[in-house]
Amino acid sequence: MAKQLKTTELDFDKIKDNIKTFFKRQDSPFKDLDFDGSGLNQILDILAYNTHYNAVNAHMAVNESFLDSAQIRSNVVSHAKLIGYVPQSKLAATASLNLTIAAGGQTGALSIPEGTSFTGKVDGITYTFKTISDSQQQTPVDGKYTFNNIVVREGTTKVQKFVYNDLANQQFVINDKSIDKTTLIVKVKENESIDDADAKTYKLFEIGADINDTSEVYFIYENYQGNYQIEFGTGVLGKKPTVGSIISCEFVSTKGEDGNGINAFSFGTFGDDFPINDIEKIETASRSAGGADRNTIENIKFNAPLSFVSKNRAVTSNDYKALVNKEFGNIIQDLSVFGGQEMTPPQYGKVFISIKPKGDEEVLTQLQKNQIKNYLQDKKIIAIETEIVDPDITYIYFNIFTKYDKDRTSLSEKQVVSKIQSTIVDFNNSFQEFNNDFRYSTFLKEIDETDTSIINSLAQVLCYKKFNISRDNTQIRNINFRFKMFGNIDQEKSFITTSEWKFNSLRYQLEDTPIANDNNKRKLRLVRINDDNQRIIVDFDVGYLYPSLGLMEINPLPTDIDTTIEIFVIPSAYNISSVENNILSIDLNKTNISVTDKDVETQEVIINE
């Protein structure tokens, strides 16, 4: 009889219907009863509720047994722990400052002590940053001390102490979920009478480390409450502290990503016994960045298996990805790792890492790059050089022509345009990553599906890159679009157009012109634009353009101040690939959208400078 029940249902109503069907079967003594009557209906509700409740609990219990399907953080963390992964904590924002201090008659060497504080504001909220170590000593020059690249970190230093008593279930829990665990320093002294300076500093255990019963290491995990908990060796793997030992945990409690983006700093307080109070100038060498919140459940699920495979060493590109994500994943939106042999031309013996940071910033600061390189230093193969490169962003924009049937919608043309703009934003968010290609047909399909009134669309695809012109540059620099440009190698019309920049109060642009009997490259030239908007060719060696490769070689350009120009081109094909450290990004501000109820026809290309 029980075989007539469907035991795979989870929905309450279906479970109730199945029970009712079972009782109404032909051989049932209850087949003629009114199951919708108030009394029996209540009994069926109770039976169905109990079955549904147990089924859901069983279903959730099974899901929580696996890393991929678990939804409760403590369960996800527990599964990750089994394969040696510890979720990343909050990360404190760091910045780099240049200081100029009046000597005030002093002539001796001076250093900035650890703990010197500075303040900065974001959205009206003040954040405190402190130096993380003593700076190198400097002597005064022209009555001033100059300190460059002083690293400061946001947060408050805290200390939590425990007494080791060798109980079986003793726990050393750090009761601060705002800890940056990368700053944690664990010290152990055998009894209270020992001076703090003589305490033993224990190191964090790392997978692959050679340890024995005398190794002074500690282990760290996230417990079920979301707090970090440290443990010590048992005398076999790692030294076991003696009973009565004083354990001191010093760490930085941070605001995480809230401390990012500070460009202006003020003096706070110096460390102990600092003899000078007169800071003449504080320059921000590197804005505050790198602050991040702790790993989310999704981060843990993604990073834990990769970390397990890498075994804390960097050999393959996936190893590099796993290690960087494990330590810095909180600040990373996307990551690309590729070998130098994949580049054109090849650069053997190098591994290139390109990172698109979270937030509005397009590139990492130099301080962040140095932190990543230092972290990988002891994990990579000795002969391999690691280089952190900025994402190379190619911006795509469009002239879009859309036909719609105004009888199918109550929307005006402007409202249809607004919906198309929203579609483009969503499309950009879905593919704005490394190694993500732009497909023209997919893009048009998204436009056509924006609204039922849209009949068909046509889009002209245009591209540009940003190029920084620096006063101090003395080297040839390349811009690589990585696609063939539209046009013929010997055409008179320039392949490129650029925005303007100024030098000696005069306006300049770049263009290109053919070279006689050369089927590979064209000459770049400098054009001055006078007050009448006449274009005057300037005798200046700018460099070369290779249209079939999408490559430009640009010599140092004249400028009064560091400035950024935009270089516009037309691709020969509307499908654009992304390789190496290249990211494709749609610029909606430069995109023109025309919506009409007339037939869409091919239009002349319009380039928005």
C-alpha positions as CSV (number, residue, x, y, z in Angstrom):
1,M,0.0,0.0,0.0
2,A,2.8,2.4,0.9
3,K,4.1,2.1,-2.7
4,Q,1.1,4.3,-3.8
5,L,2.6,7.3,-2.0
6,K,5.1,9.6,-3.8
7,T,7.9,10.0,-1.3
8,T,10.0,12.5,-3.4
9,E,7.6,15.5,-3.0
10,L,8.8,18.4,-0.9
11,D,5.9,20.9,-1.6
12,F,3.4,21.1,1.2
13,D,0.3,21.1,-1.0
14,K,1.5,18.2,-3.1
15,I,2.3,16.1,0.0
16,K,-1.2,16.8,1.3
17,D,-2.8,15.8,-2.1
18,N,-0.7,12.6,-2.1
19,I,-1.9,11.6,1.4
20,K,-5.5,12.4,0.4
21,T,-5.1,10.3,-2.7
22,F,-3.8,7.4,-0.6
23,F,-6.8,7.5,1.7
24,K,-9.2,7.6,-1.3
25,R,-7.9,4.5,-3.0
26,Q,-10.5,1.8,-3.9
27,D,-9.6,-0.7,-1.1
28,S,-9.4,2.0,1.6
29,P,-12.0,1.9,4.4
30,F,-11.9,5.8,4.3
31,K,-12.6,6.2,0.6
32,D,-16.1,7.7,1.1
33,L,-15.1,10.3,3.8
34,D,-15.2,14.0,3.1
35,F,-11.5,14.9,3.3
36,D,-12.3,18.6,2.9
37,G,-14.3,18.6,6.0
38,S,-13.0,20.7,8.8
39,G,-11.9,17.9,11.1
40,L,-10.2,15.6,8.5
41,N,-8.7,18.6,6.7
42,Q,-7.0,19.6,9.9
43,I,-5.5,16.1,10.4
44,L,-4.3,16.1,6.7
45,D,-2.7,19.5,7.3
46,I,-0.8,18.1,10.4
47,L,0.3,15.0,8.5
48,A,1.5,17.1,5.5
49,Y,3.2,19.7,7.7
50,N,5.1,17.0,9.7
51,T,6.2,15.2,6.5
52,H,7.2,18.5,4.8
53,Y,9.1,19.7,8.0
54,N,11.1,16.4,8.2
55,A,11.8,16.4,4.4
56,V,13.1,19.9,4.5
57,N,15.3,19.2,7.5
58,A,16.7,16.1,5.8
59,H,17.3,17.9,2.6
60,M,19.1,20.8,4.4
61,A,21.1,18.4,6.5
62,V,22.4,16.6,3.4
63,N,23.2,20.0,1.7
64,E,25.1,21.2,4.7
65,S,27.3,18.1,4.6
66,F,29.1,19.3,1.4
67,L,31.2,22.4,0.8
68,D,29.5,23.2,-2.6
69,S,26.0,23.1,-1.3
70,A,26.3,24.3,2.4
71,Q,24.7,27.6,3.1
72,I,25.4,28.1,6.8
73,R,28.8,29.9,7.3
74,S,30.0,27.7,10.2
75,N,29.4,24.6,8.1
76,V,31.2,26.1,5.1
77,V,34.1,27.1,7.3
78,S,34.2,23.6,8.9
79,H,34.4,21.9,5.5
80,A,37.1,24.3,4.3
81,K,39.1,23.6,7.5
82,L,39.3,19.9,6.5
83,I,41.3,20.8,3.4
84,G,43.5,23.3,5.2
85,Y,41.8,26.6,4.2
86,V,41.3,29.4,6.7
87,P,38.9,32.2,5.6
88,Q,40.6,35.6,5.2
89,S,39.7,38.2,7.8
90,K,39.2,41.8,7.3
91,L,42.2,43.6,5.8
92,A,43.4,47.0,6.9
93,A,43.8,49.7,4.3
94,T,47.4,50.9,3.9
95,A,48.9,54.1,2.4
96,S,52.4,55.4,1.7
97,L,53.4,58.9,2.7
98,N,56.3,61.3,2.1
99,L,57.1,63.5,5.1
100,T,59.2,66.7,5.4
101,I,60.1,67.7,9.0
102,A,61.9,70.8,10.1
103,A,65.1,69.9,12.0
104,G,64.8,72.7,14.4
105,G,68.5,72.9,15.0
106,Q,69.0,69.2,15.3
107,T,71.8,67.6,13.3
108,G,71.7,64.0,14.3
109,A,70.1,61.0,12.6
110,L,66.3,60.6,13.0
111,S,63.7,57.9,12.2
112,I,59.9,57.9,12.3
113,P,59.0,55.4,15.1
114,E,56.5,52.7,14.9
115,G,53.1,53.8,16.1
116,T,53.3,57.4,14.7
117,S,49.7,58.2,13.8
118,F,48.0,60.1,11.0
119,T,44.4,60.8,10.2
120,G,42.3,60.9,7.0
121,K,38.7,61.3,6.1
122,V,36.2,59.5,3.9
123,D,32.6,60.8,3.6
124,G,33.2,62.9,6.7
125,I,34.4,60.0,8.9
126,T,37.9,60.2,10.3
127,Y,40.2,57.1,10.2
128,T,43.4,56.7,12.1
129,F,46.5,55.3,10.4
130,K,49.7,54.3,12.1
131,T,53.2,53.5,11.0
132,I,53.9,49.7,11.1
133,S,57.6,49.9,11.8
134,D,60.5,52.3,12.4
135,S,61.6,54.1,9.3
136,Q,65.2,54.2,8.2
137,Q,67.3,56.9,9.9
138,Q,67.8,60.1,8.0
139,T,70.1,63.1,8.5
140,P,68.9,66.6,7.9
141,V,69.6,68.4,4.5
142,D,69.1,72.1,4.4
143,G,67.6,72.0,7.9
144,K,65.0,69.4,7.0
145,Y,64.4,65.7,7.4
146,T,62.9,64.0,4.4
147,F,61.2,60.6,4.7
148,N,59.8,58.9,1.6
149,N,57.4,56.0,1.3
150,I,56.5,55.7,5.0
151,V,53.8,52.9,5.1
152,V,50.9,53.5,7.4
153,R,48.0,51.2,8.2
154,E,44.5,51.9,9.3
155,G,43.2,50.5,12.6
156,T,43.6,50.2,16.4
157,T,46.2,48.0,18.0
158,K,44.7,45.6,20.6
159,V,46.1,42.9,22.9
160,Q,44.3,39.9,24.3
161,K,46.0,37.6,26.8
162,F,45.4,34.0,28.0
163,V,46.9,31.6,30.5
164,Y,47.7,28.2,29.2
165,N,46.4,25.5,31.6
166,D,46.5,22.3,29.4
167,L,42.8,21.6,29.6
168,A,41.5,19.2,26.9
169,N,39.0,21.7,25.6
170,Q,40.8,25.0,26.3
171,Q,40.1,27.6,23.7
172,F,42.0,30.7,22.8
173,V,39.3,32.8,21.1
174,I,40.0,36.3,19.8
175,N,36.8,38.2,20.6
176,D,37.0,40.8,17.8
177,K,35.5,40.1,14.4
178,S,37.2,43.2,13.0
179,I,40.7,41.7,13.4
180,D,43.1,41.8,10.5
181,K,44.7,38.4,11.1
182,T,47.6,39.2,8.9
183,T,48.8,41.6,11.6
184,L,48.4,39.0,14.4
185,I,51.5,38.5,16.6
186,V,51.4,35.6,19.1
187,K,53.9,35.7,22.0
188,V,54.4,33.1,24.8
189,K,56.3,33.5,28.0
190,E,56.5,30.6,30.5
191,N,55.5,32.7,33.6
192,E,54.5,36.2,34.6
193,S,58.0,37.0,36.0
194,I,59.6,36.8,32.6
195,D,60.0,40.2,31.0
196,D,57.8,40.9,27.9
197,A,60.9,41.5,25.8
198,D,62.0,37.9,26.4
199,A,58.7,36.3,25.4
200,K,58.9,33.9,22.5
201,T,57.3,34.9,19.3
202,Y,55.4,32.0,17.7
203,K,55.0,31.8,13.9
204,L,51.9,30.9,12.0
205,F,52.0,27.3,10.7
206,E,52.0,27.1,6.9
207,I,51.2,24.0,4.8
208,G,54.5,22.4,3.7
209,A,56.5,23.8,6.6
210,D,59.0,21.3,8.3
211,I,58.0,21.3,12.0
212,N,58.8,19.0,14.9
213,D,58.1,18.9,18.6
214,T,60.2,22.0,19.3
215,S,58.8,24.2,16.5
216,E,57.3,27.4,18.0
217,V,54.2,27.6,15.8
218,Y,50.6,28.3,16.3
219,F,47.5,27.4,14.3
220,I,44.5,29.6,13.6
221,Y,40.9,28.7,12.6
222,E,37.6,30.4,12.4
223,N,35.2,28.9,14.9
224,Y,31.4,28.4,14.6
225,Q,30.7,31.8,16.1
226,G,32.8,33.5,13.4
227,N,35.7,34.5,15.7
228,Y,39.3,33.4,15.1
229,Q,40.7,30.8,17.5
230,I,44.3,29.9,17.9
231,E,45.7,26.6,18.9
232,F,49.2,25.2,19.8
233,G,51.1,22.0,19.1
234,T,50.7,18.9,21.2
235,G,54.4,18.3,21.5
236,V,54.6,16.2,18.4
237,L,53.7,18.7,15.7
238,G,54.6,22.0,17.2
239,K,55.9,22.9,20.7
240,K,53.4,22.6,23.5
241,P,53.5,25.5,25.9
242,T,54.1,24.8,29.6
243,V,51.3,25.0,32.0
244,G,50.9,28.6,33.4
245,S,52.4,30.2,30.3
246,I,51.1,33.7,29.4
247,I,49.9,33.9,25.8
248,S,49.7,37.4,24.3
249,C,47.8,38.1,21.0
250,E,48.5,41.5,19.5
251,F,46.6,42.5,16.4
252,V,45.0,45.4,14.5
253,S,41.3,45.9,14.7
254,T,40.3,47.6,11.4
255,K,37.4,49.2,9.6
256,G,38.3,47.2,6.4
257,E,37.3,48.6,3.1
258,D,35.8,51.8,4.6
259,G,39.3,53.1,5.0
260,N,40.1,53.0,1.2
261,G,40.4,56.0,-1.1
262,I,42.1,58.6,1.3
263,N,44.4,60.9,-0.6
264,A,44.9,63.6,2.1
265,F,46.4,62.9,5.5
266,S,47.0,65.0,8.6
267,F,49.4,64.6,11.5
268,G,48.1,62.7,14.5
269,T,50.6,61.9,17.2
270,F,54.2,60.7,17.3
271,G,55.4,57.5,19.0
272,D,57.0,57.6,22.4
273,D,60.1,59.9,22.9
274,F,60.0,61.4,19.4
275,P,61.9,64.7,19.7
276,I,60.3,66.8,16.9
277,N,56.7,68.0,16.4
278,D,57.0,70.2,13.3
279,I,55.9,68.4,10.2
280,E,56.1,70.9,7.3
281,K,54.6,68.7,4.6
282,I,52.7,65.5,4.2
283,E,52.5,64.1,0.6
284,T,50.5,61.0,-0.3
285,A,52.8,58.8,-2.3
286,S,50.1,56.1,-2.5
287,R,46.5,56.6,-1.5
288,S,44.9,54.3,1.1
289,A,43.9,51.0,-0.5
290,G,43.7,47.3,0.2
291,G,41.1,47.5,2.9
292,A,38.6,44.7,2.6
293,D,35.9,42.9,4.5
294,R,36.3,39.2,5.5
295,N,35.6,36.3,3.1
296,T,32.0,35.7,2.2
297,I,30.6,32.2,2.0
298,E,31.0,32.4,-1.8
299,N,34.7,33.4,-1.5
300,I,35.3,30.5,0.8
301,K,33.7,28.0,-1.5
302,F,35.7,29.3,-4.5
303,N,39.1,29.7,-2.8
304,A,39.2,26.6,-0.5
305,P,39.5,23.9,-3.3
306,L,42.1,26.0,-5.2
307,S,44.1,26.5,-2.1
308,F,44.1,22.8,-1.4
309,V,45.4,22.0,-4.9
310,S,48.2,24.6,-4.8
311,K,49.7,23.2,-1.5
312,N,51.1,26.6,-0.6
313,R,53.5,26.7,-3.5
314,A,53.5,28.5,-6.8
315,V,54.3,26.4,-9.9
316,T,51.4,26.5,-12.3
317,S,49.2,29.6,-13.1
318,N,46.4,28.1,-11.0
319,D,48.8,27.9,-8.0
320,Y,49.5,31.6,-8.4
321,K,45.8,32.3,-8.6
322,A,45.0,30.2,-5.6
323,L,47.7,31.8,-3.4
324,V,46.9,35.4,-4.4
325,N,43.2,34.8,-3.9
326,K,43.8,33.1,-0.5
327,E,45.8,36.1,0.8
328,F,44.3,39.1,-1.1
329,G,41.0,37.8,-2.4
330,N,39.1,40.3,-0.4
331,I,40.4,43.2,-2.6
332,I,40.3,41.4,-6.0
333,Q,37.4,41.7,-8.4
334,D,39.2,39.6,-11.1
335,L,42.6,38.1,-11.6
336,S,44.7,36.9,-14.6
337,V,47.9,34.9,-14.5
338,F,49.9,34.1,-17.6
339,G,53.4,33.0,-18.4
340,G,55.9,35.2,-20.3
341,Q,56.0,32.6,-23.1
342,E,52.4,33.5,-24.0
343,M,53.3,37.1,-24.7
344,T,54.2,38.7,-28.0
345,P,57.2,38.8,-28.1
346,P,57.8,36.0,-25.5
347,Q,59.4,36.9,-22.2
348,Y,60.7,33.6,-20.9
349,G,61.3,33.1,-17.2
350,K,58.5,35.4,-16.1
351,V,55.1,35.1,-14.6
352,F,52.7,38.0,-15.1
353,I,49.9,38.7,-12.7
354,S,47.2,41.3,-13.5
355,I,44.5,42.2,-11.0
356,K,41.4,44.3,-11.3
357,P,40.7,45.6,-7.8
358,K,37.3,45.9,-6.3
359,G,35.6,49.3,-6.2
360,D,36.1,52.2,-8.5
361,E,39.8,51.9,-8.9
362,E,41.1,50.4,-12.1
363,V,44.6,49.5,-10.9
364,L,46.4,48.5,-7.7
365,T,48.6,50.9,-5.9
366,Q,52.4,50.4,-6.0
367,L,52.2,49.5,-2.3
368,Q,49.7,46.7,-3.0
369,K,51.8,45.4,-5.8
370,N,54.9,45.2,-3.5
371,Q,52.9,43.4,-0.9
372,I,51.8,40.7,-3.4
373,K,55.3,40.2,-4.8
374,N,56.7,39.9,-1.2
375,Y,54.1,37.3,-0.3
376,L,54.9,35.2,-3.4
377,Q,58.7,35.5,-2.9
378,D,59.2,32.4,-0.8
379,K,56.5,30.3,-2.7
380,K,57.6,30.6,-6.3
381,I,60.3,28.8,-8.2
382,I,63.6,30.6,-7.5
383,A,64.5,31.1,-11.2
384,I,61.0,32.6,-12.1
385,E,60.5,36.3,-11.9
386,T,57.1,37.6,-10.8
387,E,55.8,40.8,-12.3
388,I,52.5,42.6,-11.4
389,V,51.1,44.4,-14.4
390,D,48.1,46.8,-14.6
391,P,45.0,45.7,-16.4
392,D,45.1,46.9,-20.0
393,I,41.6,48.2,-20.6
394,T,40.1,48.6,-24.1
395,Y,36.9,50.7,-24.0
396,I,34.1,49.8,-26.4
397,Y,31.3,52.2,-27.3
398,F,28.6,52.1,-30.0
399,N,26.4,54.0,-32.4
400,I,23.2,52.0,-32.0
401,F,20.2,52.2,-34.4
402,T,17.0,50.5,-33.2
403,K,13.7,50.0,-34.9
404,Y,10.6,49.5,-32.7
405,D,6.9,49.1,-33.2
406,K,5.2,51.9,-31.2
407,D,1.9,50.0,-31.4
408,R,3.4,47.2,-29.2
409,T,4.3,49.4,-26.3
410,S,3.2,52.4,-24.3
411,L,6.8,53.5,-23.9
412,S,8.1,56.7,-25.6
413,E,11.3,56.6,-27.7
414,K,13.2,58.1,-24.8
415,Q,11.9,55.5,-22.4
416,V,13.0,52.7,-24.8
417,V,16.5,54.3,-25.0
418,S,16.6,54.3,-21.2
419,K,15.8,50.6,-21.1
420,I,18.5,49.9,-23.7
421,Q,21.0,51.8,-21.6
422,S,20.1,49.6,-18.6
423,T,20.6,46.5,-20.7
424,I,24.0,47.7,-21.8
425,V,25.0,48.3,-18.1
426,D,23.9,44.8,-17.2
427,F,25.7,43.3,-20.2
428,N,28.9,45.2,-19.3
429,N,28.8,43.9,-15.7
430,S,28.5,40.3,-16.9
431,F,31.5,40.3,-19.2
432,Q,33.9,42.9,-17.8
433,E,36.5,40.4,-16.8
434,F,39.9,39.0,-18.0
435,N,39.7,36.6,-21.0
436,N,36.1,37.5,-21.7
437,D,35.4,38.2,-25.4
438,F,32.9,40.6,-26.9
439,R,30.5,38.9,-29.2
440,Y,28.6,41.2,-31.5
441,S,25.7,38.9,-32.1
442,T,25.2,38.2,-28.4
443,F,25.2,42.0,-27.7
444,L,22.6,42.7,-30.4
445,K,20.5,39.8,-29.1
446,E,20.5,41.5,-25.6
447,I,19.4,44.8,-27.2
448,D,16.6,43.2,-29.2
449,E,15.3,41.4,-26.1
450,T,15.2,44.6,-24.0
451,D,11.5,45.2,-24.9
452,T,8.9,43.4,-26.9
453,S,8.4,46.4,-29.1
454,I,12.0,46.3,-30.5
455,I,12.0,44.7,-34.0
456,N,15.7,44.8,-34.9
457,S,18.9,46.7,-34.2
458,L,22.2,47.7,-35.8
459,A,25.3,48.8,-33.9
460,Q,28.6,50.3,-35.1
461,V,31.4,49.2,-32.8
462,L,34.1,51.7,-31.9
463,C,37.1,51.5,-29.4
464,Y,39.5,53.7,-27.6
465,K,42.3,53.5,-25.0
466,K,43.6,56.0,-22.5
467,F,47.2,57.0,-22.8
468,N,49.2,58.8,-20.1
469,I,51.6,61.5,-21.4
470,S,54.2,62.1,-18.7
471,R,56.8,64.9,-18.4
472,D,59.4,62.5,-17.1
473,N,59.0,59.7,-19.6
474,T,62.1,59.0,-21.7
475,Q,61.1,55.5,-23.1
476,I,59.2,54.3,-26.1
477,R,55.8,53.1,-24.9
478,N,53.3,50.8,-26.6
479,I,49.6,50.8,-27.0
480,N,48.2,47.5,-28.1
481,F,44.5,47.2,-29.2
482,R,45.2,43.5,-30.1
483,F,42.9,43.6,-33.1
484,K,43.2,44.6,-36.8
485,M,42.1,48.2,-37.5
486,F,39.6,49.0,-40.1
487,G,41.1,50.5,-43.3
488,N,43.9,50.0,-45.9
489,I,47.5,50.4,-45.1
490,D,48.0,53.0,-47.8
491,Q,44.9,55.1,-47.2
492,E,45.4,58.9,-46.8
493,K,42.8,59.1,-44.0
494,S,44.2,58.5,-40.5
495,F,43.4,55.2,-38.8
496,I,43.4,57.0,-35.4
497,T,42.0,60.1,-33.9
498,T,42.8,61.4,-30.4
499,S,41.6,63.9,-27.9
500,E,43.7,67.1,-27.4
501,W,46.4,68.0,-24.9
502,K,48.3,71.2,-24.4
503,F,52.0,72.1,-24.5
504,N,53.2,75.7,-24.2
505,S,49.5,76.8,-24.3
506,L,49.2,75.2,-27.8
507,R,46.8,72.4,-28.6
508,Y,48.0,69.1,-30.0
509,Q,46.7,65.8,-31.4
510,L,48.1,62.6,-33.0
511,E,47.3,61.1,-36.4
512,D,49.0,58.7,-38.8
513,T,50.0,58.8,-42.4
514,P,51.2,56.2,-44.9
515,I,54.9,55.4,-45.6
516,A,55.8,54.9,-49.2
517,N,56.4,51.2,-50.1
518,D,55.7,50.0,-46.6
519,N,53.0,47.4,-46.2
520,N,53.3,46.9,-42.4
521,K,53.4,50.2,-40.6
522,R,52.4,53.8,-40.9
523,K,54.1,56.9,-39.4
524,L,52.6,58.7,-36.4
525,R,52.8,62.4,-36.5
526,L,52.2,65.4,-34.2
527,V,49.5,67.9,-35.3
528,R,49.2,71.4,-33.8
529,I,45.7,73.0,-33.9
530,N,45.7,76.8,-34.2
531,D,43.0,79.2,-33.1
532,D,41.2,78.8,-36.4
533,N,41.1,75.0,-35.9
534,Q,43.6,74.5,-38.8
535,R,45.8,71.4,-38.5
536,I,49.5,72.1,-38.8
537,I,51.9,69.2,-39.1
538,V,54.8,69.4,-36.6
539,D,58.3,68.1,-37.3
540,F,58.5,65.6,-34.5
541,D,59.4,61.9,-34.4
542,V,56.3,60.4,-32.7
543,G,56.6,56.7,-33.6
544,Y,54.8,54.1,-35.7
545,L,51.4,52.4,-36.1
546,Y,50.9,48.8,-37.1
547,P,47.3,48.6,-38.3
548,S,47.2,44.8,-38.8
549,L,48.3,44.2,-35.3
550,G,46.5,47.1,-33.6
551,L,49.9,48.2,-32.1
552,M,51.3,51.7,-31.6
553,E,54.9,52.5,-30.7
554,I,55.0,56.0,-29.2
555,N,58.1,58.1,-28.4
556,P,58.0,60.6,-25.5
557,L,55.6,63.4,-26.3
558,P,55.9,67.1,-25.3
559,T,53.8,68.2,-22.4
560,D,53.8,70.8,-19.6
561,I,52.0,68.6,-17.1
562,D,51.2,64.9,-16.8
563,T,47.9,64.4,-18.8
564,T,45.8,61.6,-20.2
565,I,44.5,61.5,-23.8
566,E,42.1,59.1,-25.5
567,I,43.1,57.3,-28.7
568,F,40.1,56.2,-30.9
569,V,40.1,53.5,-33.6
570,I,37.6,51.4,-35.6
571,P,38.1,47.6,-35.4
572,S,37.9,45.7,-38.7
573,A,35.7,43.0,-37.1
574,Y,33.0,43.4,-34.5
575,N,34.0,40.4,-32.4
576,I,36.8,41.5,-30.1
577,S,38.9,39.1,-28.1
578,S,40.5,39.6,-24.7
579,V,43.9,38.0,-23.8
580,E,46.7,38.3,-21.3
581,N,46.0,41.4,-19.1
582,N,43.4,42.9,-21.4
583,I,39.9,43.8,-20.1
584,L,37.1,45.0,-22.4
585,S,34.8,47.6,-20.9
586,I,31.7,49.3,-22.4
587,D,31.6,53.1,-22.1
588,L,27.9,54.0,-22.0
589,N,28.7,57.8,-21.9
590,K,30.2,57.7,-25.4
591,T,27.5,55.5,-26.8
592,N,24.8,57.0,-29.0
593,I,21.4,55.3,-29.1
594,S,18.8,56.1,-31.8
595,V,15.3,54.6,-31.6
596,T,12.9,55.0,-34.4
597,D,9.8,53.4,-36.0
598,K,11.4,53.7,-39.4
599,D,13.6,51.0,-41.1
600,V,17.2,50.8,-39.7
601,E,19.8,51.6,-42.3
602,T,23.6,51.5,-42.3
603,Q,24.9,54.8,-41.1
604,E,28.2,56.6,-41.5
605,V,30.5,55.9,-38.6
606,I,30.6,58.7,-36.0
607,I,33.5,58.8,-33.6
608,N,32.8,60.6,-30.4
609,E,36.0,62.3,-29.1
